[in-house]
Amino acid sequence: MDAYILIGNANTRKTSVIRSLSGCFNRSVREIQLQSSARPVRFYARVGALQATRTTVDDFVAEVARARCDAVLFSLAPTLHHTDLMDYPDAQTYVAALRAHGWRIKGVAVLGQDGGGVRASNLRQHVLAPTQPVNVTARDVRAQFGWV
């Protein structure tokens, strides 16, 4: 599975950027044209950071598998999210677990300044994302990910 990830704290516009990139309101399958591909790629787009929506890695992997897509666009909070019943790990732990499932991290866009310790050769920080117009951030992330 090819994964494109947005990482950011609350109020860094993760949801707005995902909606701008995919046209998805909550969870949906979308076709997105990549610059490197002659045909659109089937994406599963999911709004809401996995930790904030109380989604474990295993639950997310199963959810994406049911969508029968080639790629996924989603977001993570950089830090651990604690609930009354359970902890949802930081972004670095989620990414490591997804890699262990064989996922290829194709792009990581950090909105704001906190990337949660994630390391990737294709990571870019968008420090102005919390204050600049969302369409500007979406344009920059689209270019980073190599999407038309």
N, CA, C and O atoms as a GROMACS GRO file, in nm:
protein
  592
    1MET      N    1   0.085  -0.118   0.000
    1MET     CA    2   0.000   0.000   0.000
    1MET      C    3   0.088   0.124   0.000
    1MET      O    4   0.182   0.133   0.080
    2ASP      N    5   0.060   0.218  -0.088
    2ASP     CA    6   0.130   0.346  -0.090
    2ASP      C    7   0.058   0.443   0.002
    2ASP      O    8  -0.063   0.460  -0.009
    3ALA      N    9   0.131   0.505   0.093
    3ALA     CA   10   0.070   0.593   0.193
    3ALA      C   11   0.121   0.736   0.178
    3ALA      O   12   0.240   0.760   0.163
    4TYR      N   13   0.027   0.829   0.183
    4TYR     CA   14   0.055   0.972   0.183
    4TYR      C   15  -0.004   1.026   0.312
    4TYR      O   16  -0.124   1.012   0.338
    5ILE      N   17   0.082   1.087   0.395
    5ILE     CA   18   0.043   1.120   0.533
    5ILE      C   19   0.059   1.269   0.560
    5ILE      O   20   0.157   1.330   0.519
    6LEU      N   21  -0.039   1.326   0.627
    6LEU     CA   22  -0.029   1.460   0.682
    6LEU      C   23  -0.015   1.446   0.832
    6LEU      O   24  -0.090   1.371   0.895
    7ILE      N   25   0.081   1.516   0.890
    7ILE     CA   26   0.104   1.513   1.035
    7ILE      C   27   0.095   1.656   1.087
    7ILE      O   28   0.153   1.748   1.029
    8GLY      N   29   0.022   1.674   1.196
    8GLY     CA   30   0.014   1.807   1.255
    8GLY      C   31  -0.066   1.807   1.384
    8GLY      O   32  -0.149   1.719   1.407
    9ASN      N   33  -0.038   1.905   1.465
    9ASN     CA   34  -0.114   1.924   1.589
    9ASN      C   35  -0.255   1.972   1.555
    9ASN      O   36  -0.288   1.992   1.439
   10ALA      N   37  -0.337   1.989   1.657
   10ALA     CA   38  -0.471   2.045   1.638
   10ALA      C   39  -0.458   2.185   1.576
   10ALA      O   40  -0.362   2.257   1.603
   11ASN      N   41  -0.553   2.220   1.494
   11ASN     CA   42  -0.561   2.352   1.432
   11ASN      C   43  -0.449   2.381   1.332
   11ASN      O   44  -0.413   2.497   1.310
   12THR      N   45  -0.394   2.276   1.272
   12THR     CA   46  -0.296   2.297   1.164
   12THR      C   47  -0.360   2.272   1.028
   12THR      O   48  -0.292   2.273   0.926
   13ARG      N   49  -0.492   2.250   1.027
   13ARG     CA   50  -0.572   2.238   0.906
   13ARG      C   51  -0.552   2.106   0.831
   13ARG      O   52  -0.564   2.101   0.708
   14LYS      N   53  -0.522   2.000   0.903
   14LYS     CA   54  -0.507   1.868   0.841
   14LYS      C   55  -0.634   1.828   0.766
   14LYS      O   56  -0.628   1.786   0.651
   15THR      N   57  -0.747   1.841   0.833
   15THR     CA   58  -0.875   1.802   0.774
   15THR      C   59  -0.904   1.884   0.649
   15THR      O   60  -0.944   1.828   0.546
   16SER      N   61  -0.885   2.013   0.656
   16SER     CA   62  -0.912   2.100   0.541
   16SER      C   63  -0.823   2.067   0.422
   16SER      O   64  -0.868   2.070   0.308
   17VAL      N   65  -0.697   2.036   0.449
   17VAL     CA   66  -0.605   2.002   0.340
   17VAL      C   67  -0.645   1.869   0.277
   17VAL      O   68  -0.645   1.857   0.154
   18ILE      N   69  -0.679   1.770   0.358
   18ILE     CA   70  -0.722   1.641   0.301
   18ILE      C   71  -0.847   1.660   0.217
   18ILE      O   72  -0.859   1.603   0.109
   19ARG      N   73  -0.940   1.738   0.267
   19ARG     CA   74  -1.062   1.763   0.189
   19ARG      C   75  -1.030   1.837   0.060
   19ARG      O   76  -1.089   1.808  -0.044
   20SER      N   77  -0.938   1.931   0.064
   20SER     CA   78  -0.899   2.004  -0.057
   20SER      C   79  -0.829   1.913  -0.158
   20SER      O   80  -0.850   1.925  -0.279
   21LEU      N   81  -0.747   1.822  -0.108
   21LEU     CA   82  -0.674   1.732  -0.197
   21LEU      C   83  -0.762   1.624  -0.259
   21LEU      O   84  -0.741   1.583  -0.373
   22SER      N   85  -0.862   1.579  -0.183
   22SER     CA   86  -0.938   1.461  -0.226
   22SER      C   87  -1.085   1.486  -0.259
   22SER      O   88  -1.147   1.407  -0.330
   23GLY      N   89  -1.141   1.594  -0.208
   23GLY     CA   90  -1.284   1.616  -0.223
   23GLY      C   91  -1.366   1.528  -0.131
   23GLY      O   92  -1.488   1.520  -0.144
   24CYS      N   93  -1.301   1.461  -0.040
   24CYS     CA   94  -1.366   1.368   0.053
   24CYS      C   95  -1.413   1.443   0.176
   24CYS      O   96  -1.342   1.528   0.230
   25PHE      N   97  -1.536   1.412   0.221
   25PHE     CA   98  -1.586   1.476   0.342
   25PHE      C   99  -1.540   1.402   0.467
   25PHE      O  100  -1.496   1.466   0.563
   26ASN      N  101  -1.549   1.268   0.468
   26ASN     CA  102  -1.513   1.190   0.586
   26ASN      C  103  -1.421   1.075   0.547
   26ASN      O  104  -1.302   1.076   0.580
   27ARG      N  105  -1.474   0.975   0.478
   27ARG     CA  106  -1.397   0.860   0.428
   27ARG      C  107  -1.453   0.824   0.292
   27ARG      O  108  -1.575   0.815   0.274
   28SER      N  109  -1.364   0.805   0.197
   28SER     CA  110  -1.414   0.779   0.063
   28SER      C  111  -1.303   0.729  -0.028
   28SER      O  112  -1.185   0.752  -0.003
   29VAL      N  113  -1.344   0.659  -0.134
   29VAL     CA  114  -1.251   0.618  -0.238
   29VAL      C  115  -1.253   0.726  -0.347
   29VAL      O  116  -1.360   0.768  -0.392
   30ARG      N  117  -1.137   0.768  -0.387
   30ARG     CA  118  -1.123   0.873  -0.489
   30ARG      C  119  -1.016   0.832  -0.589
   30ARG      O  120  -0.925   0.756  -0.557
   31GLU      N  121  -1.028   0.882  -0.710
   31GLU     CA  122  -0.922   0.865  -0.809
   31GLU      C  123  -0.841   0.994  -0.814
   31GLU      O  124  -0.896   1.103  -0.827
   32ILE      N  125  -0.710   0.979  -0.802
   32ILE     CA  126  -0.620   1.094  -0.803
   32ILE      C  127  -0.514   1.068  -0.908
   32ILE      O  128  -0.457   0.960  -0.916
   33GLN      N  129  -0.489   1.170  -0.989
   33GLN     CA  130  -0.390   1.159  -1.096
   33GLN      C  131  -0.252   1.195  -1.043
   33GLN      O  132  -0.231   1.305  -0.992
   34LEU      N  133  -0.159   1.103  -1.055
   34LEU     CA  134  -0.020   1.128  -1.016
   34LEU      C  135   0.058   1.170  -1.139
   34LEU      O  136   0.027   1.128  -1.250
   35GLN      N  137   0.159   1.254  -1.121
   35GLN     CA  138   0.241   1.297  -1.234
   35GLN      C  139   0.315   1.179  -1.296
   35GLN      O  140   0.343   1.181  -1.416
   36SER      N  141   0.346   1.078  -1.217
   36SER     CA  142   0.425   0.964  -1.265
   36SER      C  143   0.339   0.853  -1.325
   36SER      O  144   0.393   0.749  -1.362
   37SER      N  145   0.208   0.872  -1.334
   37SER     CA  146   0.119   0.767  -1.380
   37SER      C  147   0.033   0.815  -1.495
   37SER      O  148  -0.015   0.929  -1.496
   38ALA      N  149   0.013   0.726  -1.593
   38ALA     CA  150  -0.071   0.761  -1.708
   38ALA      C  151  -0.219   0.758  -1.672
   38ALA      O  152  -0.299   0.828  -1.732
   39ARG      N  153  -0.254   0.676  -1.573
   39ARG     CA  154  -0.394   0.663  -1.532
   39ARG      C  155  -0.410   0.702  -1.386
   39ARG      O  156  -0.315   0.692  -1.309
   40PRO      N  157  -0.529   0.748  -1.349
   40PRO     CA  158  -0.553   0.783  -1.208
   40PRO      C  159  -0.533   0.662  -1.116
   40PRO      O  160  -0.552   0.547  -1.158
   41VAL      N  161  -0.496   0.689  -0.993
   41VAL     CA  162  -0.476   0.586  -0.891
   41VAL      C  163  -0.594   0.590  -0.795
   41VAL      O  164  -0.640   0.697  -0.755
   42ARG      N  165  -0.644   0.471  -0.757
   42ARG     CA  166  -0.753   0.463  -0.658
   42ARG      C  167  -0.697   0.485  -0.519
   42ARG      O  168  -0.612   0.409  -0.471
   43PHE      N  169  -0.745   0.589  -0.456
   43PHE     CA  170  -0.704   0.628  -0.322
   43PHE      C  171  -0.817   0.607  -0.224
   43PHE      O  172  -0.935   0.626  -0.257
   44TYR      N  173  -0.781   0.568  -0.103
   44TYR     CA  174  -0.874   0.573   0.009
   44TYR      C  175  -0.835   0.697   0.088
   44TYR      O  176  -0.724   0.704   0.142
   45ALA      N  177  -0.924   0.794   0.096
   45ALA     CA  178  -0.897   0.917   0.171
   45ALA      C  179  -0.977   0.914   0.299
   45ALA      O  180  -1.094   0.878   0.301
   46ARG      N  181  -0.910   0.952   0.407
   46ARG     CA  182  -0.976   0.950   0.539
   46ARG      C  183  -0.944   1.078   0.613
   46ARG      O  184  -0.827   1.113   0.632
   47VAL      N  185  -1.048   1.146   0.656
   47VAL     CA  186  -1.035   1.271   0.729
   47VAL      C  187  -1.032   1.240   0.879
   47VAL      O  188  -1.098   1.146   0.924
   48GLY      N  189  -0.958   1.316   0.954
   48GLY     CA  190  -0.950   1.296   1.099
   48GLY      C  191  -0.828   1.216   1.136
   48GLY      O  192  -0.810   1.104   1.089
   49ALA      N  193  -0.744   1.271   1.221
   49ALA     CA  194  -0.623   1.201   1.265
   49ALA      C  195  -0.661   1.067   1.328
   49ALA      O  196  -0.759   1.058   1.401
   50LEU      N  197  -0.583   0.965   1.300
   50LEU     CA  198  -0.615   0.831   1.350
   50LEU      C  199  -0.627   0.829   1.502
   50LEU      O  200  -0.715   0.762   1.557
   51GLN      N  201  -0.539   0.901   1.570
   51GLN     CA  202  -0.546   0.901   1.716
   51GLN      C  203  -0.675   0.967   1.765
   51GLN      O  204  -0.740   0.917   1.857
   52ALA      N  205  -0.712   1.078   1.705
   52ALA     CA  206  -0.831   1.152   1.748
   52ALA      C  207  -0.960   1.074   1.719
   52ALA      O  208  -1.060   1.092   1.789
   53THR      N  209  -0.957   0.989   1.618
   53THR     CA  210  -1.075   0.909   1.585
   53THR      C  211  -1.068   0.770   1.648
   53THR      O  212  -1.147   0.681   1.617
   54ARG      N  213  -0.970   0.752   1.738
   54ARG     CA  214  -0.954   0.627   1.814
   54ARG      C  215  -0.943   0.505   1.724
   54ARG      O  216  -1.014   0.406   1.740
   55THR      N  217  -0.850   0.517   1.628
   55THR     CA  218  -0.829   0.410   1.530
   55THR      C  219  -0.691   0.349   1.551
   55THR      O  220  -0.590   0.418   1.542
   56THR      N  221  -0.688   0.220   1.578
   56THR     CA  222  -0.560   0.151   1.594
   56THR      C  223  -0.500   0.124   1.457
   56THR      O  224  -0.568   0.134   1.355
   57VAL      N  225  -0.373   0.090   1.456
   57VAL     CA  226  -0.306   0.055   1.330
   57VAL      C  227  -0.375  -0.064   1.265
   57VAL      O  228  -0.405  -0.059   1.145
   58ASP      N  229  -0.402  -0.169   1.340
   58ASP     CA  230  -0.464  -0.287   1.283
   58ASP      C  231  -0.604  -0.258   1.228
   58ASP      O  232  -0.640  -0.308   1.122
   59ASP      N  233  -0.680  -0.178   1.300
   59ASP     CA  234  -0.813  -0.141   1.250
   59ASP      C  235  -0.803  -0.060   1.120
   59ASP      O  236  -0.882  -0.079   1.028
   60PHE      N  237  -0.705   0.029   1.114
   60PHE     CA  238  -0.689   0.112   0.994
   60PHE      C  239  -0.644   0.027   0.876
   60PHE      O  240  -0.694   0.045   0.764
   61VAL      N  241  -0.551  -0.063   0.898
   61VAL     CA  242  -0.504  -0.151   0.790
   61VAL      C  243  -0.622  -0.232   0.735
   61VAL      O  244  -0.635  -0.247   0.613
   62ALA      N  245  -0.707  -0.284   0.822
   62ALA     CA  246  -0.824  -0.361   0.778
   62ALA      C  247  -0.923  -0.273   0.703
   62ALA      O  248  -0.979  -0.314   0.602
   63GLU      N  249  -0.945  -0.152   0.752
   63GLU     CA  250  -1.037  -0.057   0.688
   63GLU      C  251  -0.990  -0.025   0.546
   63GLU      O  252  -1.070  -0.024   0.453
   64VAL      N  253  -0.862   0.001   0.530
   64VAL     CA  254  -0.806   0.033   0.399
   64VAL      C  255  -0.814  -0.088   0.306
   64VAL      O  256  -0.845  -0.074   0.188
   65ALA      N  257  -0.787  -0.207   0.359
   65ALA     CA  258  -0.794  -0.329   0.277
   65ALA      C  259  -0.935  -0.349   0.221
   65ALA      O  260  -0.951  -0.391   0.106
   66ARG      N  261  -1.037  -0.320   0.302
   66ARG     CA  262  -1.175  -0.334   0.255
   66ARG      C  263  -1.206  -0.239   0.140
   66ARG      O  264  -1.294  -0.268   0.059
   67ALA      N  265  -1.136  -0.127   0.132
   67ALA     CA  266  -1.161  -0.028   0.027
   67ALA      C  267  -1.103  -0.070  -0.108
   67ALA      O  268  -1.140  -0.015  -0.211
   68ARG      N  269  -1.014  -0.168  -0.108
   68ARG     CA  270  -0.954  -0.220  -0.231
   68ARG      C  271  -0.894  -0.110  -0.318
   68ARG      O  272  -0.928  -0.094  -0.435
   69CYS      N  273  -0.805  -0.036  -0.257
   69CYS     CA  274  -0.737   0.073  -0.326
   69CYS      C  275  -0.588   0.046  -0.336
   69CYS      O  276  -0.536  -0.049  -0.277
   70ASP      N  277  -0.521   0.130  -0.413
   70ASP     CA  278  -0.376   0.116  -0.431
   70ASP      C  279  -0.298   0.211  -0.341
   70ASP      O  280  -0.178   0.192  -0.320
   71ALA      N  281  -0.366   0.313  -0.288
   71ALA     CA  282  -0.298   0.414  -0.207
   71ALA      C  283  -0.396   0.470  -0.105
   71ALA      O  284  -0.518   0.453  -0.115
   72VAL      N  285  -0.340   0.539  -0.005
   72VAL     CA  286  -0.422   0.596   0.102
   72VAL      C  287  -0.368   0.733   0.140
   72VAL      O  288  -0.247   0.756   0.140
   73LEU      N  289  -0.460   0.824   0.171
   73LEU     CA  290  -0.429   0.958   0.220
   73LEU      C  291  -0.496   0.972   0.356
   73LEU      O  292  -0.617   0.953   0.368
   74PHE      N  293  -0.417   1.006   0.459
   74PHE     CA  294  -0.472   1.017   0.594
   74PHE      C  295  -0.385   1.108   0.678
   74PHE      O  296  -0.280   1.154   0.633
   75SER      N  297  -0.428   1.133   0.802
   75SER     CA  298  -0.350   1.221   0.889
   75SER      C  299  -0.325   1.157   1.025
   75SER      O  300  -0.396   1.068   1.070
   76LEU      N  301  -0.221   1.209   1.088
   76LEU     CA  302  -0.181   1.166   1.222
   76LEU      C  303  -0.152   1.288   1.307
   76LEU      O  304  -0.108   1.392   1.257
   77ALA      N  305  -0.177   1.277   1.435
   77ALA     CA  306  -0.130   1.376   1.531
   77ALA      C  307   0.015   1.338   1.565
   77ALA      O  308   0.048   1.220   1.565
   78PRO      N  309   0.099   1.434   1.594
   78PRO     CA  310   0.239   1.401   1.622
   78PRO      C  311   0.261   1.328   1.753
   78PRO      O  312   0.358   1.252   1.766
   79THR      N  313   0.173   1.349   1.850
   79THR     CA  314   0.196   1.294   1.984
   79THR      C  315   0.090   1.192   2.025
   79THR      O  316  -0.014   1.179   1.960
   80LEU      N  317   0.119   1.121   2.129
   80LEU     CA  318   0.029   1.022   2.189
   80LEU      C  319  -0.105   1.086   2.224
   80LEU      O  320  -0.110   1.201   2.268
   81HIS      N  321  -0.212   1.012   2.205
   81HIS     CA  322  -0.347   1.057   2.242
   81HIS      C  323  -0.398   0.962   2.350
   81HIS      O  324  -0.411   0.842   2.327
   82HIS      N  325  -0.426   1.016   2.466
   82HIS     CA  326  -0.470   0.934   2.581
   82HIS      C  327  -0.621   0.945   2.598
   82HIS      O  328  -0.676   1.055   2.601
   83THR      N  329  -0.686   0.831   2.609
   83THR     CA  330  -0.829   0.828   2.641
   83THR      C  331  -0.846   0.757   2.775
   83THR      O  332  -0.748   0.712   2.835
   84ASP      N  333  -0.968   0.747   2.821
   84ASP     CA  334  -0.994   0.679   2.948
   84ASP      C  335  -0.960   0.531   2.941
   84ASP      O  336  -0.919   0.471   3.040
   85LEU      N  337  -0.977   0.472   2.823
   85LEU     CA  338  -0.960   0.328   2.810
   85LEU      C  339  -0.829   0.285   2.746
   85LEU      O  340  -0.783   0.173   2.768
   86MET      N  341  -0.769   0.372   2.667
   86MET     CA  342  -0.658   0.326   2.585
   86MET      C  343  -0.572   0.442   2.538
   86MET      O  344  -0.618   0.556   2.531
   87ASP      N  345  -0.447   0.412   2.506
   87ASP     CA  346  -0.358   0.511   2.446
   87ASP      C  347  -0.344   0.482   2.298
   87ASP      O  348  -0.333   0.367   2.256
   88TYR      N  349  -0.343   0.588   2.220
   88TYR     CA  350  -0.316   0.578   2.076
   88TYR      C  351  -0.182   0.645   2.054
   88TYR      O  352  -0.164   0.761   2.091
   89PRO      N  353  -0.087   0.573   1.994
   89PRO     CA  354   0.053   0.617   1.994
   89PRO      C  355   0.080   0.742   1.910
   89PRO      O  356  -0.008   0.795   1.843
   90ASP      N  357   0.204   0.785   1.917
   90ASP     CA  358   0.246   0.902   1.840
   90ASP      C  359   0.263   0.865   1.693
   90ASP      O  360   0.257   0.748   1.655
   91ALA      N  361   0.285   0.967   1.610
   91ALA     CA  362   0.295   0.947   1.466
   91ALA      C  363   0.409   0.852   1.430
   91ALA      O  364   0.393   0.768   1.342
   92GLN      N  365   0.521   0.864   1.496
   92GLN     CA  366   0.636   0.780   1.466
   92GLN      C  367   0.602   0.632   1.486
   92GLN      O  368   0.643   0.548   1.406
   93THR      N  369   0.529   0.600   1.590
   93THR     CA  370   0.491   0.461   1.618
   93THR      C  371   0.393   0.410   1.513
   93THR      O  372   0.405   0.296   1.468
   94TYR      N  373   0.295   0.492   1.474
   94TYR     CA  374   0.201   0.452   1.368
   94TYR      C  375   0.277   0.425   1.238
   94TYR      O  376   0.255   0.322   1.174
   95VAL      N  377   0.365   0.515   1.199
   95VAL     CA  378   0.439   0.498   1.073
   95VAL      C  379   0.524   0.372   1.076
   95VAL      O  380   0.529   0.299   0.977
   96ALA      N  381   0.591   0.347   1.187
   96ALA     CA  382   0.673   0.225   1.198
   96ALA      C  383   0.586   0.100   1.185
   96ALA      O  384   0.625   0.004   1.119
   97ALA      N  385   0.469   0.101   1.247
   97ALA     CA  386   0.379  -0.014   1.240
   97ALA      C  387   0.326  -0.033   1.098
   97ALA      O  388   0.313  -0.147   1.052
   98LEU      N  389   0.294   0.074   1.030
   98LEU     CA  390   0.246   0.064   0.891
   98LEU      C  391   0.357   0.011   0.800
   98LEU      O  392   0.330  -0.069   0.710
   99ARG      N  393   0.479   0.054   0.822
   99ARG     CA  394   0.592   0.000   0.746
   99ARG      C  395   0.607  -0.150   0.773
   99ARG      O  396   0.637  -0.226   0.681
  100ALA      N  397   0.586  -0.191   0.896
  100ALA     CA  398   0.595  -0.334   0.931
  100ALA      C  399   0.487  -0.414   0.859
  100ALA      O  400   0.505  -0.533   0.834
  101HIS      N  401   0.376  -0.350   0.825
  101HIS     CA  402   0.270  -0.415   0.747
  101HIS      C  403   0.300  -0.414   0.597
  101HIS      O  404   0.221  -0.463   0.517
  102GLY      N  405   0.416  -0.358   0.560
  102GLY     CA  406   0.456  -0.356   0.420
  102GLY      C  407   0.414  -0.231   0.345
  102GLY      O  408   0.429  -0.224   0.223
  103TRP      N  409   0.361  -0.132   0.415
  103TRP     CA  410   0.321  -0.008   0.348
  103TRP      C  411   0.443   0.072   0.309
  103TRP      O  412   0.543   0.076   0.382
  104ARG      N  413   0.436   0.138   0.193
  104ARG     CA  414   0.541   0.226   0.144
  104ARG      C  415   0.499   0.370   0.170
  104ARG      O  416   0.394   0.414   0.123
  105ILE      N  417   0.580   0.443   0.244
  105ILE     CA  418   0.550   0.582   0.277
  105ILE      C  419   0.600   0.667   0.161
  105ILE      O  420   0.720   0.690   0.145
  106LYS      N  421   0.506   0.714   0.079
  106LYS     CA  422   0.540   0.788  -0.043
  106LYS      C  423   0.555   0.937  -0.020
  106LYS      O  424   0.626   1.004  -0.095
  107GLY      N  425   0.491   0.990   0.083
  107GLY     CA  426   0.501   1.132   0.112
  107GLY      C  427   0.451   1.163   0.252
  107GLY      O  428   0.351   1.108   0.297
  108VAL      N  429   0.522   1.251   0.320
  108VAL     CA  430   0.482   1.296   0.453
  108VAL      C  431   0.487   1.448   0.453
  108VAL      O  432   0.592   1.508   0.431
  109ALA      N  433   0.372   1.510   0.477
  109ALA     CA  434   0.364   1.655   0.487
  109ALA      C  435   0.336   1.691   0.632
  109ALA      O  436   0.232   1.655   0.687
  110VAL      N  437   0.430   1.761   0.693
  110VAL     CA  438   0.413   1.806   0.832
  110VAL      C  439   0.354   1.947   0.826
  110VAL      O  440   0.416   2.039   0.774
  111LEU      N  441   0.234   1.961   0.880
  111LEU     CA  442   0.168   2.091   0.884
  111LEU      C  443   0.199   2.155   1.018
  111LEU      O  444   0.159   2.105   1.122
  112GLY      N  445   0.271   2.265   1.014
  112GLY     CA  446   0.320   2.327   1.136
  112GLY      C  447   0.464   2.283   1.160
  112GLY      O  448   0.540   2.261   1.066
  113GLN      N  449   0.499   2.270   1.287
  113GLN     CA  450   0.639   2.243   1.318
  113GLN      C  451   0.666   2.108   1.383
  113GLN      O  452   0.783   2.069   1.394
  114ASP      N  453   0.564   2.036   1.427
  114ASP     CA  454   0.585   1.912   1.501
  114ASP      C  455   0.554   1.791   1.414
  114ASP      O  456   0.438   1.762   1.386
  115GLY      N  457   0.658   1.720   1.372
  115GLY     CA  458   0.642   1.600   1.290
  115GLY      C  459   0.637   1.472   1.371
  115GLY      O  460   0.634   1.364   1.313
  116GLY      N  461   0.637   1.481   1.501
  116GLY     CA  462   0.625   1.363   1.586
  116GLY      C  463   0.742   1.267   1.576
  116GLY      O  464   0.727   1.149   1.608
  117GLY      N  465   0.856   1.314   1.532
  117GLY     CA  466   0.975   1.229   1.523
  117GLY      C  467   0.980   1.141   1.400
  117GLY      O  468   1.070   1.059   1.386
  118VAL      N  469   0.884   1.156   1.309
  118VAL     CA  470   0.883   1.075   1.187
  118VAL      C  471   1.001   1.114   1.100
  118VAL      O  472   1.030   1.233   1.081
  119ARG      N  473   1.068   1.014   1.048
  119ARG     CA  474   1.180   1.034   0.955
  119ARG      C  475   1.144   0.969   0.823
  119ARG      O  476   1.102   0.854   0.820
  120ALA      N  477   1.160   1.044   0.715
  120ALA     CA  478   1.135   0.991   0.582
  120ALA      C  479   1.209   1.078   0.482
  120ALA      O  480   1.220   1.200   0.500
  121SER      N  481   1.259   1.017   0.377
  121SER     CA  482   1.331   1.094   0.276
  121SER      C  483   1.238   1.188   0.201
  121SER      O  484   1.282   1.288   0.145
  122ASN      N  485   1.110   1.156   0.200
  122ASN     CA  486   1.011   1.235   0.127
  122ASN      C  487   0.925   1.319   0.221
  122ASN      O  488   0.808   1.344   0.192
  123LEU      N  489   0.980   1.361   0.333
  123LEU     CA  490   0.910   1.444   0.431
  123LEU      C  491   0.940   1.591   0.404
  123LEU      O  492   1.054   1.629   0.378
  124ARG      N  493   0.836   1.672   0.410
  124ARG     CA  494   0.853   1.817   0.396
  124ARG      C  495   0.768   1.886   0.501
  124ARG      O  496   0.655   1.845   0.529
  125GLN      N  497   0.825   1.990   0.559
  125GLN     CA  498   0.755   2.067   0.661
  125GLN      C  499   0.689   2.188   0.596
  125GLN      O  500   0.751   2.258   0.516
  126HIS      N  501   0.564   2.211   0.629
  126HIS     CA  502   0.488   2.326   0.581
  126HIS      C  503   0.456   2.411   0.703
  126HIS      O  504   0.346   2.404   0.758
  127VAL      N  505   0.553   2.491   0.746
  127VAL     CA  506   0.543   2.562   0.873
  127VAL      C  507   0.435   2.671   0.872
  127VAL      O  508   0.385   2.707   0.978
  128LEU      N  509   0.399   2.723   0.756
  128LEU     CA  510   0.298   2.828   0.750
  128LEU      C  511   0.156   2.775   0.737
  128LEU      O  512   0.061   2.854   0.733
  129ALA      N  513   0.139   2.644   0.731
  129ALA     CA  514   0.007   2.583   0.712
  129ALA      C  515  -0.099   2.632   0.811
  129ALA      O  516  -0.213   2.652   0.770
  130PRO      N  517  -0.066   2.653   0.938
  130PRO     CA  518  -0.171   2.697   1.031
  130PRO      C  519  -0.224   2.838   1.003
  130PRO      O  520  -0.333   2.873   1.050
  131THR      N  521  -0.150   2.919   0.928
  131THR     CA  522  -0.191   3.058   0.909
  131THR      C  523  -0.217   3.097   0.764
  131THR      O  524  -0.290   3.193   0.738
  132GLN      N  525  -0.159   3.026   0.669
  132GLN     CA  526  -0.179   3.065   0.529
  132GLN      C  527  -0.310   3.006   0.476
  132GLN      O  528  -0.363   2.911   0.535
  133PRO      N  529  -0.364   3.060   0.367
  133PRO     CA  530  -0.488   3.005   0.312
  133PRO      C  531  -0.473   2.856   0.281
  133PRO      O  532  -0.369   2.811   0.233
  134VAL      N  533  -0.577   2.779   0.310
  134VAL     CA  534  -0.571   2.634   0.297
  134VAL      C  535  -0.543   2.592   0.152
  134VAL      O  536  -0.478   2.490   0.129
  135ASN      N  537  -0.592   2.669   0.055
  135ASN     CA  538  -0.567   2.631  -0.084
  135ASN      C  539  -0.419   2.644  -0.119
  135ASN      O  540  -0.371   2.572  -0.206
  136VAL      N  541  -0.348   2.734  -0.054
  136VAL     CA  542  -0.204   2.747  -0.077
  136VAL      C  543  -0.131   2.625  -0.021
  136VAL      O  544  -0.044   2.569  -0.086
  137THR      N  545  -0.168   2.585   0.101
  137THR     CA  546  -0.107   2.466   0.161
  137THR      C  547  -0.139   2.343   0.076
  137THR      O  548  -0.051   2.262   0.049
  138ALA      N  549  -0.265   2.329   0.034
  138ALA     CA  550  -0.304   2.214  -0.049
  138ALA      C  551  -0.225   2.211  -0.179
  138ALA      O  552  -0.182   2.104  -0.223
  139ARG      N  553  -0.206   2.326  -0.241
  139ARG     CA  554  -0.126   2.334  -0.365
  139ARG      C  555   0.017   2.286  -0.340
  139ARG      O  556   0.073   2.209  -0.418
  140ASP      N  557   0.076   2.331  -0.230
  140ASP     CA  558   0.214   2.294  -0.197
  140ASP      C  559   0.226   2.144  -0.167
  140ASP      O  560   0.321   2.079  -0.210
  141VAL      N  561   0.129   2.090  -0.093
  141VAL     CA  562   0.130   1.947  -0.060
  141VAL      C  563   0.109   1.865  -0.188
  141VAL      O  564   0.175   1.762  -0.207
  142ARG      N  565   0.018   1.908  -0.273
  142ARG     CA  566  -0.006   1.838  -0.400
  142ARG      C  567   0.124   1.831  -0.481
  142ARG      O  568   0.158   1.726  -0.536
  143ALA      N  569   0.195   1.940  -0.488
  143ALA     CA  570   0.323   1.943  -0.561
  143ALA      C  571   0.424   1.851  -0.495
  143ALA      O  572   0.496   1.778  -0.563
  144GLN      N  573   0.430   1.854  -0.362
  144GLN     CA  574   0.524   1.766  -0.289
  144GLN      C  575   0.495   1.620  -0.319
  144GLN      O  576   0.587   1.542  -0.342
  145PHE      N  577   0.367   1.582  -0.321
  145PHE     CA  578   0.328   1.443  -0.343
  145PHE      C  579   0.336   1.402  -0.489
  145PHE      O  580   0.326   1.284  -0.521
  146GLY      N  581   0.354   1.498  -0.579
  146GLY     CA  582   0.362   1.466  -0.722
  146GLY      C  583   0.227   1.437  -0.784
  146GLY      O  584   0.215   1.352  -0.872
  147TRP      N  585   0.125   1.508  -0.737
  147TRP     CA  586  -0.010   1.490  -0.790
  147TRP      C  587  -0.038   1.602  -0.887
  147TRP      O  588   0.008   1.715  -0.868
  148VAL      N  589  -0.113   1.572  -0.993
  148VAL     CA  590  -0.149   1.673  -1.092
  148VAL      C  591  -0.253   1.766  -1.035
  148VAL      O  592  -0.297   1.859  -1.103
   0.00000   0.00000   0.00000
